[in-house]
Amino acid sequence: MSRILAEHVLTLAQSQPEKQALLFKKESLSYSELADLIVKCAGFLSGLGIRKGDRVLFTALSKPETVAIYLGIQYAGAVAVSMDKNATAEAGWQIYSDTDASLYITDKPCGEYAGRMRLFSLRELYHACVETTAETVGRLEHSSPDREDIAEMIFTTGTTGKPKGVMLSYRAVYQISKNTIDGIGILPDDRVLVPLPLNHSLALRELRGALWQGATVVLQNGFTFAREMEKNIVELGCTGMVIVPASLELTRSQMQDIFSEIVGKLRYIEVGAGSLTVRQRKEFTALLPATKLNNTWGSSETGGALFTNVNEVVKDPVQIAVIGKPLLGVVIRMLDADGQEMPHTDHDHPGRLALKGDMVMSGYWNREAETKDALRDGWLVTNDMVYTDEDGYVYMLGRADDIINVGGEKVSPVEVENLAGEFPAIRECACIGVPDPKETLGQIPVLFLVEGEGFSLEELKKYLPTRMERFKVPQEFVTVDALPRNRMKKLDRKTMRALWEQREALGT
């Protein structure tokens, strides 16, 4: 079996030509049709002068044509650079110029930057491939790439706000796909619903894993539409789904009484790009008793690396809070403040998580200093503070810069959120550390919360000291209509800190 996905799809087209590879509403591509489009797209790009190693940007619409073009770029030997469908003209230009790209395949208006970029319509490219023969668009002399060649680039935003291009080799893409298949248990007969933007690491790894298995991928343009999700699950017979925690919560809210009936038809759900809270793990496993609920820790730099079968840990009062366990081939260790490996970790002595394995990125594009800081002797060093138990499970305390220092005691915002989140009248909550106004403790915990029915702040204040040590108890509370989140629905603690500073400035 080839370890290059585009090549593997061509092989599958020989063994299962009529099987559906991609579905989107009324659109469908069989494996033979997808393979044909990959070859045609590669030939077309070759005719445009695209050569091995060239960076090619494309707008990552959640549609079959995007997948064909994504794999066609790689089959042509170029580096596929997926772009957010909502990216501004300026953002497109920044990444185009930063990567020294050879082509931008998009139908988005590029405004004043259009004249500075080589553009080609995504719609026209796809139609040209559909409506013509391979001979018309040009034959490509395909040569299989080396495993260390860069296959694709995923742009992520760091703490500085500047986009960083995560370079993934063919070696990494293959291992990330294998980890997803092994960690989640994707089967060849599955129909996997992907209601996420295809420029995001989580969506891409589910897409790749399903195609590697020869399964069917059902694309959904947007992950907040429960009605469309219901239609896809019921009418298209989806058996698996990938989703982020906030969107799963929103789906439950929108579906209400039919949530268990509809979503419970799925054999599995992978939840990534964030951890389900303890309360969510209890509630969703109760609502979906026949569905395997997986929670994955991962990143653009590693893909999914730590996996939790929530159904297996939900009844254990301690292990219910784990973020996962590494698969075979994913090696982890914890580092102390000096970057040295810690022989033992526990709740009171956590370390910085480092990972090693074929799934690790090659580096950040044109970011030598940041690459050197992140990659050390083959280890990817993260900013996550974790510890392990005797069973090999990993527990998250939070990002290193999110840990709260209360008079010398280290407080995990994740732990506070899990414990406070079990208070019945809180819909959701998030914890941050802020400067102690009395200037005695250094920092104090502050809890942002969304009130549920029957909420009482006084009752909450009585409840919290019964669940956690005194120094961990939030000393201030901020009620909001919704917690601030980024586009992928992750908690935005930076915005919470800004809101707190504004609140303090106004004296409220």
MARFI-231969 format. One line per 5 residues: their letters; for each residue x, y, z of C-alpha. Coordinates in nm, 3 decimals, m for minus. Example, Ala and Ser with C-alpha at 12.3 -4.5 7.8 and 13.67 -1.06 7.14 Angstrom:
2
as) 1.230,m0.450,0.780 ~ 1.367,m0.106,0.714 $
END
This chain:
508
msril) 0.000,0.000,0.000 ~ 0.135,0.342,m0.095 ~ 0.196,0.583,0.192 ~ 0.090,0.874,m0.031 ~ m0.283,0.939,0.001 $
aehvl) m0.338,1.052,m0.359 ~ m0.167,0.736,m0.486 ~ m0.366,0.522,m0.244 ~ m0.695,0.669,m0.370 ~ m0.594,0.566,m0.724 $
tlaqs) m0.538,0.211,m0.597 ~ m0.877,0.210,m0.425 ~ m1.034,0.325,m0.750 ~ m0.923,m0.005,m0.901 ~ m1.061,m0.225,m0.621 $
qpekq) m1.382,m0.030,m0.542 ~ m1.448,0.202,m0.839 ~ m1.819,0.259,m0.777 ~ m1.803,0.310,m0.402 ~ m1.888,0.663,m0.292 $
allfk) m1.581,0.848,m0.171 ~ m1.734,1.194,m0.111 ~ m2.087,1.321,m0.057 ~ m2.211,1.676,m0.020 ~ m2.586,1.740,m0.038 $
kesls) m2.678,1.613,m0.389 ~ m2.318,1.594,m0.509 ~ m2.131,1.266,m0.510 ~ m1.791,1.139,m0.623 ~ m1.709,0.771,m0.646 $
ysela) m1.353,0.652,m0.587 ~ m1.301,0.613,m0.962 ~ m1.432,0.965,m1.025 ~ m1.218,1.112,m0.747 ~ m0.908,0.933,m0.881 $
dlivk) m0.978,1.061,m1.232 ~ m1.011,1.419,m1.104 ~ m0.688,1.394,m0.903 ~ m0.492,1.293,m1.213 ~ m0.659,1.559,m1.429 $
cagfl) m0.601,1.832,m1.171 ~ m0.235,1.736,m1.142 ~ m0.200,1.742,m1.519 ~ m0.369,2.080,m1.542 ~ m0.140,2.225,m1.274 $
sglgi) 0.162,2.079,m1.451 ~ 0.046,2.257,m1.767 ~ 0.038,2.581,m1.569 ~ 0.403,2.532,m1.481 ~ 0.357,2.398,m1.127 $
rkgdr) 0.656,2.189,m1.029 ~ 0.770,1.974,m0.740 ~ 0.791,2.170,m0.415 ~ 0.592,2.472,m0.538 ~ 0.345,2.607,m0.283 $
vlfta) m0.012,2.618,m0.412 ~ m0.282,2.790,m0.206 ~ m0.646,2.687,m0.236 ~ m0.967,2.797,m0.066 ~ m1.078,2.504,0.146 $
lskpe) m1.450,2.488,0.078 ~ m1.626,2.190,0.237 ~ m1.709,2.042,m0.102 ~ m1.592,1.744,m0.309 ~ m1.407,1.962,m0.559 $
tvaiy) m1.185,2.094,m0.280 ~ m1.075,1.742,m0.188 ~ m0.999,1.660,m0.553 ~ m0.790,1.975,m0.590 ~ m0.615,1.924,m0.253 $
lgiqy) m0.503,1.574,m0.356 ~ m0.435,1.686,m0.714 ~ m0.188,1.947,m0.588 ~ 0.003,1.678,m0.399 ~ m0.012,1.433,m0.693 $
agava) 0.153,1.706,m0.901 ~ 0.435,1.714,m0.644 ~ 0.342,2.057,m0.509 ~ 0.274,2.159,m0.148 ~ m0.097,2.202,m0.069 $
vsmdk) m0.165,2.512,0.142 ~ m0.527,2.516,0.262 ~ m0.686,2.856,0.316 ~ m0.981,2.942,0.538 ~ m1.286,3.008,0.319 $
natae) m1.345,3.324,0.527 ~ m0.990,3.454,0.491 ~ m0.970,3.820,0.401 ~ m0.794,3.941,0.087 ~ m0.513,4.074,0.306 $
agwqi) m0.474,3.740,0.488 ~ m0.458,3.560,0.154 ~ m0.188,3.794,0.033 ~ 0.011,3.758,0.354 ~ 0.025,3.379,0.326 $
ysdtd) 0.080,3.390,m0.051 ~ 0.377,3.622,m0.014 ~ 0.511,3.449,0.299 ~ 0.518,3.108,0.127 ~ 0.639,3.253,m0.205 $
aslyi) 0.346,3.066,m0.359 ~ 0.324,2.988,m0.730 ~ m0.057,2.988,m0.750 ~ m0.370,3.072,m0.551 ~ m0.676,2.868,m0.649 $
tdkpc) m0.976,3.065,m0.529 ~ m1.295,3.241,m0.627 ~ m1.276,3.489,m0.342 ~ m1.234,3.858,m0.431 ~ m0.873,3.956,m0.370 $
geyag) m0.923,4.332,m0.401 ~ m0.610,4.541,m0.426 ~ m0.392,4.230,m0.390 ~ m0.524,4.055,m0.702 ~ m0.258,4.207,m0.927 $
rmrlf) 0.022,4.082,m0.701 ~ m0.081,3.715,m0.709 ~ m0.118,3.449,m0.974 ~ m0.483,3.349,m0.940 ~ m0.694,3.075,m1.091 $
slrel) m1.063,3.011,m1.033 ~ m1.131,2.703,m0.823 ~ m1.465,2.659,m0.995 ~ m1.315,2.685,m1.342 ~ m1.032,2.445,m1.258 $
yhacv) m1.277,2.187,m1.128 ~ m1.508,2.222,m1.427 ~ m1.213,2.193,m1.664 ~ m1.116,1.867,m1.498 ~ m1.473,1.734,m1.502 $
ettae) m1.556,1.826,m1.859 ~ m1.232,1.730,m2.036 ~ m1.021,1.421,m2.081 ~ m0.685,1.364,m1.916 ~ m0.519,1.406,m2.258 $
tvgrl) m0.679,1.749,m2.298 ~ m0.554,1.890,m1.970 ~ m0.216,1.728,m2.010 ~ m0.048,1.411,m1.890 ~ 0.169,1.434,m1.582 $
ehssp) 0.479,1.221,m1.544 ~ 0.409,1.141,m1.181 ~ 0.693,1.031,m0.955 ~ 0.631,0.919,m0.600 ~ 0.769,1.173,m0.352 $
dredi) 1.018,1.100,m0.076 ~ 0.865,1.047,0.269 ~ 1.041,1.360,0.402 ~ 0.914,1.585,0.119 ~ 0.662,1.843,0.238 $
aemif) 0.309,1.740,0.144 ~ 0.109,2.025,0.290 ~ 0.110,2.330,0.507 ~ m0.150,2.419,0.769 ~ m0.150,2.776,0.893 $
ttgtt) m0.215,2.829,1.259 ~ m0.219,3.147,1.465 ~ 0.023,3.171,1.754 ~ 0.013,3.396,2.060 ~ 0.154,3.683,1.855 $
gkpkg) m0.136,3.662,1.613 ~ 0.099,3.608,1.318 ~ 0.008,3.301,1.112 ~ 0.259,3.015,1.123 ~ 0.280,2.754,0.850 $
vmlsy) 0.303,2.405,0.998 ~ 0.496,2.192,0.746 ~ 0.380,1.831,0.732 ~ 0.586,1.576,0.539 ~ 0.437,1.273,0.365 $
ravyq) 0.580,1.074,0.655 ~ 0.386,1.286,0.906 ~ 0.062,1.287,0.704 ~ 0.069,0.908,0.677 ~ 0.132,0.861,1.050 $
isknt) m0.131,1.117,1.148 ~ m0.380,0.928,0.931 ~ m0.280,0.594,1.082 ~ m0.311,0.735,1.434 ~ m0.659,0.864,1.355 $
idgig) m0.767,0.526,1.216 ~ m0.620,0.333,1.509 ~ m0.724,0.579,1.780 ~ m1.081,0.625,1.662 ~ m1.142,0.292,1.495 $
ilpdd) m1.255,0.408,1.150 ~ m1.379,0.116,0.940 ~ m1.397,0.077,0.560 ~ m1.778,0.058,0.579 ~ m1.811,0.384,0.775 $
rvlvp) m1.977,0.697,0.643 ~ m1.799,0.976,0.825 ~ m1.965,1.316,0.869 ~ m1.718,1.607,0.863 ~ m1.905,1.930,0.952 $
lplnh) m1.585,2.133,0.987 ~ m1.384,2.369,0.763 ~ m1.132,2.171,0.559 ~ m0.843,2.406,0.637 ~ m0.849,2.289,0.998 $
slalr) m0.619,2.014,1.123 ~ m0.900,1.818,1.290 ~ m1.114,1.807,0.975 ~ m0.818,1.716,0.754 ~ m0.706,1.426,0.968 $
elrga) m1.058,1.279,0.979 ~ m1.090,1.324,0.602 ~ m0.753,1.159,0.539 ~ m0.821,0.873,0.781 ~ m1.155,0.792,0.623 $
lwqga) m1.012,0.797,0.269 ~ m0.718,0.580,0.372 ~ m0.971,0.324,0.493 ~ m1.170,0.346,0.171 ~ m1.470,0.476,0.366 $
tvvlq) m1.719,0.743,0.256 ~ m1.680,1.105,0.369 ~ m1.993,1.321,0.405 ~ m1.905,1.690,0.395 ~ m2.115,1.956,0.564 $
ngftf) m2.062,2.326,0.504 ~ m2.082,2.460,0.856 ~ m2.104,2.288,1.193 ~ m2.385,2.485,1.362 ~ m2.675,2.360,1.154 $
areme) m2.845,2.079,1.342 ~ m3.112,2.035,1.074 ~ m2.848,1.966,0.807 ~ m2.670,1.732,1.046 ~ m2.992,1.545,1.112 $
knive) m3.050,1.508,0.738 ~ m2.698,1.380,0.679 ~ m2.717,1.126,0.961 ~ m3.065,0.998,0.880 ~ m3.079,1.016,0.500 $
lgctg) m2.715,0.944,0.418 ~ m2.665,0.686,0.689 ~ m2.362,0.838,0.861 ~ m2.197,0.608,1.114 ~ m1.927,0.842,1.247 $
mvivp) m1.872,1.213,1.302 ~ m1.597,1.453,1.400 ~ m1.690,1.768,1.592 ~ m1.562,2.021,1.847 ~ m1.704,2.035,2.203 $
aslel) m1.893,2.364,2.168 ~ m2.059,2.248,1.846 ~ m2.167,1.920,2.000 ~ m2.320,2.119,2.285 ~ m2.492,2.351,2.038 $
trsqm) m2.625,2.053,1.843 ~ m2.779,1.913,2.160 ~ m2.939,2.250,2.233 ~ m3.082,2.282,1.882 ~ m3.206,1.923,1.852 $
qdifs) m3.339,1.909,2.208 ~ m3.566,1.604,2.251 ~ m3.452,1.429,1.931 ~ m3.079,1.460,2.003 ~ m3.043,1.109,2.148 $
eivgk) m3.250,0.954,1.871 ~ m3.063,1.122,1.584 ~ m2.705,1.147,1.706 ~ m2.741,0.811,1.881 ~ m2.752,0.646,1.538 $
lryie) m2.377,0.708,1.505 ~ m2.136,0.428,1.588 ~ m1.872,0.678,1.702 ~ m1.809,1.049,1.754 ~ m1.462,1.201,1.763 $
vgags) m1.447,1.522,1.966 ~ m1.129,1.722,1.911 ~ m0.982,2.073,1.923 ~ m1.066,2.083,2.292 ~ m1.160,1.857,2.580 $
ltvrq) m1.514,1.777,2.688 ~ m1.576,1.887,3.047 ~ m1.639,1.628,3.315 ~ m2.009,1.715,3.315 ~ m2.029,1.689,2.935 $
rkeft) m1.864,1.347,2.944 ~ m2.121,1.225,3.194 ~ m2.417,1.375,3.011 ~ m2.325,1.277,2.654 ~ m2.239,0.917,2.740 $
allpa) m2.576,0.893,2.920 ~ m2.759,1.045,2.623 ~ m2.573,0.832,2.367 ~ m2.518,0.495,2.538 ~ m2.466,0.300,2.213 $
tklnn) m2.223,0.553,2.060 ~ m1.850,0.533,2.121 ~ m1.743,0.880,2.234 ~ m1.378,0.960,2.163 ~ m1.201,1.271,2.290 $
twgss) m0.872,1.345,2.115 ~ m0.585,1.571,2.214 ~ m0.394,1.692,1.914 ~ m0.251,1.988,1.732 ~ m0.164,2.105,1.384 $
etgga) 0.196,2.006,1.464 ~ 0.116,1.642,1.553 ~ m0.238,1.557,1.447 ~ m0.427,1.348,1.702 ~ m0.175,1.202,1.947 $
lftnv) m0.356,1.124,2.274 ~ m0.686,0.936,2.261 ~ m0.960,0.879,2.519 ~ m1.249,0.638,2.489 ~ m1.477,0.839,2.717 $
nevvk) m1.712,0.543,2.768 ~ m1.428,0.355,2.939 ~ m1.335,0.626,3.190 ~ m1.664,0.802,3.258 ~ m1.745,0.603,3.573 $
dpvqi) m1.403,0.656,3.732 ~ m1.407,0.976,3.945 ~ m1.040,1.048,3.866 ~ m0.980,0.914,3.516 ~ m1.293,1.084,3.385 $
avigk) m1.078,1.400,3.356 ~ m0.800,1.250,3.139 ~ m0.707,1.401,2.803 ~ m0.592,1.070,2.664 ~ m0.331,0.800,2.629 $
pllgv) m0.062,0.786,2.357 ~ m0.086,0.522,2.085 ~ 0.196,0.285,1.997 ~ 0.450,0.497,1.810 ~ 0.362,0.817,1.998 $
virml) 0.627,0.872,2.266 ~ 0.571,1.132,2.537 ~ 0.771,1.275,2.822 ~ 0.736,1.561,3.067 ~ 0.998,1.832,3.104 $
dadgq) 1.085,2.048,3.404 ~ 1.154,2.422,3.395 ~ 1.509,2.354,3.272 ~ 1.390,2.133,2.986 ~ 1.506,1.812,3.156 $
empht) 1.294,1.495,3.155 ~ 1.100,1.436,3.476 ~ 1.112,1.071,3.593 ~ 0.784,1.109,3.782 ~ 0.489,1.347,3.754 $
dhdhp) 0.170,1.391,3.951 ~ m0.091,1.657,4.013 ~ 0.142,1.861,4.232 ~ 0.448,1.809,4.011 ~ 0.338,1.849,3.647 $
grlal) 0.570,1.896,3.353 ~ 0.565,2.043,3.007 ~ 0.442,1.788,2.752 ~ 0.685,1.680,2.478 ~ 0.608,1.428,2.202 $
kgdmv) 0.810,1.229,1.953 ~ 0.710,1.012,1.657 ~ 0.664,1.006,1.281 ~ 0.357,1.229,1.315 ~ 0.558,1.535,1.426 $
msgyw) 0.583,1.829,1.187 ~ 0.901,1.919,0.998 ~ 0.892,2.273,1.133 ~ 0.734,2.615,1.080 ~ 0.776,2.769,0.737 $
nreae) 1.030,3.054,0.746 ~ 1.023,3.057,1.128 ~ 1.368,2.928,1.224 ~ 1.367,3.059,1.581 ~ 1.020,2.925,1.657 $
tkdal) 1.104,2.591,1.495 ~ 1.419,2.564,1.706 ~ 1.219,2.642,2.019 ~ 0.946,2.386,1.938 ~ 1.159,2.102,1.797 $
rdgwl) 1.442,1.981,2.021 ~ 1.633,1.668,1.919 ~ 1.326,1.537,1.739 ~ 1.090,1.614,2.028 ~ 0.802,1.857,1.986 $
vtndm) 0.785,2.062,2.305 ~ 0.439,2.199,2.376 ~ 0.319,2.469,2.613 ~ 0.083,2.228,2.791 ~ 0.135,2.141,3.158 $
vytde) 0.042,1.778,3.223 ~ 0.100,1.478,3.446 ~ 0.043,1.104,3.409 ~ m0.095,0.822,3.621 ~ 0.021,0.462,3.660 $
dgyvy) m0.209,0.350,3.377 ~ m0.041,0.584,3.128 ~ m0.326,0.834,3.108 ~ m0.234,1.201,3.065 ~ m0.406,1.479,3.263 $
mlgra) m0.408,1.842,3.154 ~ m0.362,2.132,3.396 ~ m0.360,2.398,3.124 ~ m0.124,2.599,2.910 ~ 0.189,2.703,3.098 $
ddiin) 0.097,3.071,3.073 ~ m0.260,2.998,3.191 ~ m0.158,2.831,3.521 ~ m0.260,3.060,3.807 ~ m0.010,3.140,4.084 $
vggek) m0.203,3.199,4.406 ~ 0.045,3.286,4.679 ~ 0.292,3.029,4.546 ~ 0.025,2.761,4.495 ~ m0.028,2.654,4.132 $
vspve) m0.393,2.642,4.024 ~ m0.511,2.466,3.709 ~ m0.787,2.660,3.530 ~ m0.899,2.332,3.368 ~ m0.948,2.170,3.708 $
venla) m1.146,2.467,3.837 ~ m1.364,2.462,3.526 ~ m1.435,2.090,3.557 ~ m1.534,2.116,3.922 ~ m1.731,2.440,3.895 $
gefpa) m1.895,2.317,3.575 ~ m2.072,2.041,3.769 ~ m2.276,2.302,3.958 ~ m2.624,2.233,3.816 ~ m2.722,2.594,3.744 $
ireca) m2.413,2.681,3.537 ~ m2.442,2.626,3.163 ~ m2.069,2.670,3.101 ~ m1.773,2.839,3.267 ~ m1.407,2.929,3.221 $
cigvp) m1.136,3.030,3.466 ~ m0.848,3.276,3.431 ~ m0.592,3.424,3.666 ~ m0.579,3.800,3.726 ~ m0.357,4.021,3.945 $
dpket) m0.461,4.014,4.311 ~ m0.611,4.359,4.383 ~ m0.484,4.334,4.742 ~ m0.132,4.264,4.609 ~ m0.072,3.983,4.856 $
lgqip) m0.132,3.660,4.658 ~ 0.013,3.754,4.321 ~ m0.292,3.623,4.135 ~ m0.646,3.517,4.211 ~ m0.879,3.288,4.014 $
vlflv) m1.172,3.453,3.835 ~ m1.463,3.251,3.699 ~ m1.649,3.358,3.385 ~ m1.985,3.184,3.367 ~ m2.306,3.153,3.170 $
egegf) m2.602,3.123,3.405 ~ m2.849,2.838,3.377 ~ m3.201,2.811,3.509 ~ m3.229,2.879,3.883 ~ m2.875,3.013,3.916 $
sleel) m2.778,3.159,4.253 ~ m2.436,3.313,4.308 ~ m2.467,3.261,4.681 ~ m2.532,2.891,4.634 ~ m2.237,2.867,4.396 $
kkylp) m2.010,3.030,4.653 ~ m2.123,2.772,4.910 ~ m2.077,2.485,4.664 ~ m1.724,2.555,4.538 ~ m1.535,2.519,4.872 $
trmer) m1.689,2.172,4.908 ~ m1.528,2.062,4.579 ~ m1.181,2.219,4.587 ~ m0.911,2.354,4.815 ~ m0.962,2.708,4.938 $
fkvpq) m0.679,2.860,4.734 ~ m0.839,2.725,4.414 ~ m1.182,2.878,4.480 ~ m1.255,3.170,4.242 ~ m1.264,3.501,4.428 $
efvtv) m1.444,3.696,4.155 ~ m1.727,3.601,3.919 ~ m1.821,3.749,3.583 ~ m2.154,3.660,3.424 ~ m2.160,3.666,3.042 $
dalpr) m2.415,3.569,2.779 ~ m2.160,3.339,2.613 ~ m1.795,3.255,2.670 ~ m1.562,3.415,2.413 ~ m1.437,3.159,2.161 $
nrmkk) m1.234,3.163,1.842 ~ m1.354,3.043,1.503 ~ m1.291,2.681,1.597 ~ m1.496,2.728,1.916 ~ m1.195,2.704,2.149 $
ldrkt) m1.201,2.916,2.464 ~ m1.039,3.254,2.408 ~ m0.871,3.331,2.740 ~ m0.691,3.631,2.591 ~ m1.028,3.797,2.527 $
mralw) m1.142,3.705,2.879 ~ m0.840,3.880,3.025 ~ m0.914,4.187,2.812 ~ m1.276,4.184,2.932 ~ m1.155,4.166,3.291 $
eqrea) m0.918,4.460,3.236 ~ m1.200,4.664,3.084 ~ m1.423,4.576,3.377 ~ m1.157,4.685,3.622 ~ m1.092,5.007,3.433 $
lgt) m1.462,5.090,3.452 ~ m1.474,4.996,3.820 ~ m1.757,4.746,3.768 $
END
